């Protein structure tokens, strides 16, 4: 079973960009679908983005579409979340989640069995 670890969070100003990284270790990277979710205080965990492990199809949440993008680097066993034009409402703990082969529902957190500890993103107005 793989483990995942997020990095790259921090404090930024509105309009700035930030790139989060999710390192997948302990198993074969190419066998895992990896997605990003976020959770703000007092809110439910929200789907952000995911990417198929084989043909590179992407899904990005409606609230971040046109600003966020997801990519995979097999050479580094890493999945990235590029976040542009950040807004205060993007502030949250961002989680990387992995599921071996194919999640039953790519957009549902219940379909991912491996989770990281999360990385905090804070956006000042």
ZASELUM-498386 format. One record per residue (C-alpha): residue number from 1; x, y, z. Coordinates in pm, whole numbers, plus 32768, in hexadecimal, padded with zeros to 4 digits. Each point is the difference from the previous one (the first is absolute). Example, Ala and Ser with C-alpha at 12.3 -4.5 7.8 and 13.67 -1.06 7.14 Angstrom:
# ZASELUM-498386
+-----+------+------+------+
! seq !   c1 !   c2 !   c3 !
+-----+------+------+------+
!   1 ! 84CE ! 7E3E ! 830C !
!   2 ! 8089 ! 8158 ! 7FBE !
+-----+------+------+------+
//
This chain:
# ZASELUM-498386
+-----+------+------+------+
! seq !   c1 !   c2 !   c3 !
+-----+------+------+------+
!   1 ! 8000 ! 8000 ! 8000 !
!   2 ! 8085 ! 8155 ! 7FA2 !
!   3 ! 8030 ! 8128 ! 80E4 !
!   4 ! 7FD1 ! 8169 ! 7F96 !
!   5 ! 8096 ! 813D ! 808A !
!   6 ! 7F9E ! 8162 ! 7FA7 !
!   7 ! 80E2 ! 812E ! 7FFC !
!   8 ! 8004 ! 8162 ! 7F7E !
!   9 ! 7EF5 ! 80AC ! 80CE !
!  10 ! 8031 ! 8155 ! 809A !
!  11 ! 7F85 ! 8162 ! 8029 !
!  12 ! 7FCA ! 80C8 ! 7EC4 !
!  13 ! 7F48 ! 8138 ! 7F95 !
!  14 ! 7EC9 ! 8004 ! 7F28 !
!  15 ! 8061 ! 7FE6 ! 7E93 !
!  16 ! 813D ! 7F3B ! 8047 !
!  17 ! 8051 ! 7EA3 ! 7F86 !
!  18 ! 8069 ! 7ECC ! 80C0 !
!  19 ! 805B ! 7E9E ! 7F9A !
!  20 ! 7FB6 ! 7EDC ! 80E3 !
!  21 ! 80B5 ! 7EB5 ! 7FDF !
!  22 ! 7F8F ! 7EA2 ! 8059 !
!  23 ! 8112 ! 7EFC ! 8016 !
!  24 ! 7F8C ! 7E99 ! 7FD8 !
!  25 ! 80E0 ! 7EF8 ! 809A !
!  26 ! 7FFB ! 7E93 ! 8062 !
!  27 ! 7F60 ! 7F75 ! 7EC9 !
!  28 ! 7FF5 ! 8027 ! 7E87 !
!  29 ! 7FA8 ! 8167 ! 7FAE !
!  30 ! 7F63 ! 7FAF ! 7EB1 !
!  31 ! 7EFE ! 7F1F ! 80A6 !
!  32 ! 7F67 ! 811A ! 80CC !
!  33 ! 7EFE ! 8107 ! 7FB4 !
!  34 ! 8050 ! 8136 ! 80CE !
!  35 ! 7F18 ! 811E ! 804E !
!  36 ! 7FF1 ! 813B ! 80D0 !
!  37 ! 7EF6 ! 8064 ! 80FB !
!  38 ! 7FE9 ! 8123 ! 80EF !
!  39 ! 7F51 ! 8052 ! 8142 !
!  40 ! 7FC7 ! 8157 ! 8091 !
!  41 ! 7FA1 ! 8033 ! 816E !
!  42 ! 7E95 ! 7FA9 ! 803E !
!  43 ! 7FCD ! 7F78 ! 7EA2 !
!  44 ! 7FF2 ! 7EA8 ! 7F63 !
!  45 ! 8125 ! 7F77 ! 7F41 !
!  46 ! 7FEB ! 8073 ! 7E98 !
!  47 ! 807B ! 7F63 ! 7EBE !
!  48 ! 810A ! 80D5 ! 7F53 !
!  49 ! 809F ! 7F38 ! 7EE7 !
!  50 ! 805F ! 7EA5 ! 7F8C !
!  51 ! 80AD ! 7F62 ! 7EDB !
!  52 ! 7FEA ! 7EA5 ! 7F6B !
!  53 ! 8138 ! 7F2E ! 8029 !
!  54 ! 8015 ! 7F87 ! 7E9B !
!  55 ! 7F72 ! 80EB ! 7EF9 !
!  56 ! 802A ! 814C ! 80B3 !
!  57 ! 7E95 ! 8069 ! 800C !
!  58 ! 7FBF ! 810C ! 8105 !
!  59 ! 7EDD ! 8072 ! 80D1 !
!  60 ! 8007 ! 814C ! 80B7 !
!  61 ! 7EFE ! 8082 ! 80F5 !
!  62 ! 7F14 ! 810D ! 7F89 !
!  63 ! 806F ! 80F5 ! 810D !
!  64 ! 816A ! 7FF7 ! 7F88 !
!  65 ! 7FD8 ! 7FBA ! 7E90 !
!  66 ! 80D2 ! 80E6 ! 7F22 !
!  67 ! 80E8 ! 804B ! 8126 !
!  68 ! 807E ! 7EAE ! 807A !
!  69 ! 80A4 ! 7EE6 ! 7F3E !
!  70 ! 807B ! 7EA4 ! 8055 !
!  71 ! 8126 ! 7F49 ! 7F69 !
!  72 ! 80CF ! 7EC5 ! 8036 !
!  73 ! 8179 ! 7FCF ! 7FED !
!  74 ! 8048 ! 7E8A ! 7FF2 !
!  75 ! 8177 ! 803E ! 8017 !
!  76 ! 7FCD ! 8099 ! 8159 !
!  77 ! 7ED4 ! 7F2E ! 8072 !
!  78 ! 7F54 ! 814A ! 803C !
!  79 ! 7EB3 ! 80A0 ! 7FB3 !
!  80 ! 7FEB ! 817A ! 7FFC !
!  81 ! 7EE5 ! 80F3 ! 803C !
!  82 ! 804A ! 814E ! 7F5C !
!  83 ! 7F2B ! 8111 ! 8099 !
!  84 ! 7FF1 ! 8152 ! 7F55 !
!  85 ! 7F4D ! 8143 ! 8057 !
!  86 ! 7FBE ! 7F88 ! 8160 !
!  87 ! 7EDA ! 8092 ! 80BB !
!  88 ! 7FBD ! 8016 ! 8177 !
!  89 ! 7EF0 ! 7EF8 ! 7FD5 !
!  90 ! 810B ! 7F0B ! 7F89 !
!  91 ! 8095 ! 7FFA ! 815C !
!  92 ! 7FE8 ! 7E9F ! 808A !
!  93 ! 80C3 ! 7ECB ! 8058 !
!  94 ! 804D ! 7F52 ! 7EBA !
!  95 ! 8010 ! 7E85 ! 7FFE !
!  96 ! 8097 ! 7F11 ! 7F08 !
!  97 ! 7F44 ! 7EBA ! 7FD7 !
!  98 ! 805A ! 7EC4 ! 7F41 !
!  99 ! 7F45 ! 7ED0 ! 7F8D !
! 100 ! 809D ! 7ED4 ! 7F58 !
! 101 ! 7F8F ! 7FD9 ! 7E9A !
! 102 ! 7EAA ! 80A5 ! 7FD5 !
! 103 ! 7F29 ! 80B0 ! 8104 !
! 104 ! 7E94 ! 7F9D ! 7FF3 !
! 105 ! 7FA8 ! 8172 ! 7FF6 !
! 106 ! 8121 ! 80E4 ! 7FA2 !
! 107 ! 7F5E ! 812C ! 80A7 !
! 108 ! 7FA5 ! 7F5B ! 814B !
! 109 ! 80EB ! 7FFB ! 8129 !
! 110 ! 7F6A ! 7EB0 ! 8062 !
! 111 ! 80A1 ! 7F64 ! 7ECC !
! 112 ! 8164 ! 8049 ! 8070 !
! 113 ! 809B ! 7F1F ! 8106 !
! 114 ! 814F ! 80AA ! 8044 !
! 115 ! 8019 ! 8160 ! 8085 !
! 116 ! 8113 ! 80EE ! 8064 !
! 117 ! 800E ! 80DA ! 8134 !
! 118 ! 7FA6 ! 8137 ! 7F3D !
! 119 ! 80AF ! 8149 ! 7FBD !
! 120 ! 7F74 ! 8151 ! 8068 !
! 121 ! 7FC2 ! 810E ! 7EFF !
! 122 ! 7FAF ! 815A ! 8085 !
! 123 ! 7FA1 ! 811E ! 7F19 !
! 124 ! 7FFB ! 8163 ! 8080 !
! 125 ! 7F21 ! 8102 ! 7F5B !
+-----+------+------+------+
//
